[in-house]
Amino acid sequence: MQPVQQLIGMNIKLARTKRSIPQAKLAEKIGIEASYLSRIERGVVPVSCERVYEIIHVLGCKPSEIFPEPGDVETRFNREN
């Protein structure tokens, strides 16, 4: 299991590359720097739900492509100690 921001970032990158959209082009369309999008995709920074839905809209993908299944997400309730 991985933290949710890493899974969402990874899924954004997969959806973007699957559609052959360059990182810089997606970043421009949603009004952020490409370097910031890179950090989102690597799971280094958290991303707001609003921004995720902007990305979904621009990529033309389904939310299920971006949002992981609950069982795949590490939370304080299922984290191994």
Wavefront OBJ file of the C-alpha trace (Angstrom):
o trace
v 0.000 0.000 0.000
v 1.053 3.549 -0.710
v -0.026 6.972 0.527
v -2.925 8.430 -1.440
v -0.983 11.396 -2.868
v 1.584 9.018 -4.398
v -1.110 6.814 -5.952
v -3.042 9.767 -7.363
v 0.150 11.289 -8.749
v 1.181 8.037 -10.364
v -2.298 7.607 -11.866
v -2.261 11.152 -13.262
v 1.055 10.438 -14.959
v -0.209 7.124 -16.357
v -3.388 8.737 -17.720
v -1.401 11.616 -19.231
v 1.237 9.441 -20.903
v -1.400 6.990 -22.142
v -2.928 9.915 -24.021
v 0.471 11.176 -25.248
v -0.011 14.563 -23.603
v 3.260 16.253 -22.647
v 3.612 17.328 -19.040
v 4.162 20.952 -20.067
v 0.962 21.016 -22.132
v -1.190 19.621 -19.310
v 0.393 22.027 -16.835
v -0.302 24.981 -19.133
v -3.942 23.976 -19.618
v -4.593 23.815 -15.881
v -2.569 26.942 -15.116
v 0.384 25.563 -13.174
v 4.123 25.228 -13.777
v 5.346 21.969 -15.316
v 7.704 21.546 -12.362
v 4.733 21.648 -9.973
v 2.881 19.039 -12.055
v 6.016 16.911 -11.926
v 5.975 17.077 -8.122
v 2.269 16.143 -8.110
v 2.934 13.154 -10.365
v 5.771 11.991 -8.117
v 3.575 12.320 -5.039
v 5.899 14.876 -3.468
v 3.165 17.468 -2.938
v -0.534 16.952 -2.190
v -3.060 17.985 -4.821
v -6.508 19.430 -4.163
v -9.636 17.621 -5.298
v -10.515 20.623 -7.445
v -7.162 20.384 -9.259
v -7.602 16.638 -9.745
v -10.973 17.218 -11.390
v -9.437 19.890 -13.644
v -6.856 17.298 -14.699
v -9.576 14.678 -15.266
v -11.468 17.147 -17.452
v -8.424 18.102 -19.537
v -7.303 14.489 -19.955
v -10.828 13.327 -20.756
v -10.517 10.375 -18.404
v -12.772 8.828 -15.789
v -12.275 9.617 -12.102
v -11.683 5.907 -11.526
v -8.482 6.191 -13.601
v -7.101 8.712 -11.129
v -8.590 7.860 -7.745
v -7.316 4.545 -6.317
v -9.491 1.904 -4.715
v -9.776 2.440 -0.947
v -8.061 -0.865 -0.213
v -4.974 0.283 -2.115
v -4.502 3.404 -0.001
v -2.428 3.488 3.151
v -4.240 5.243 5.993
v -3.746 5.421 9.732
v -6.375 2.676 10.022
v -4.545 0.086 7.922
v -0.915 1.166 8.294
v 1.399 -1.545 9.522
v 3.216 -0.518 12.693
l 1 2 3 4 5 6 7 8 9 10 11 12 13 14 15 16 17 18 19 20 21 22 23 24 25 26 27 28 29 30 31 32 33 34 35 36 37 38 39 40 41 42 43 44 45 46 47 48 49 50 51 52 53 54 55 56 57 58 59 60 61 62 63 64 65 66 67 68 69 70 71 72 73 74 75 76 77 78 79 80 81
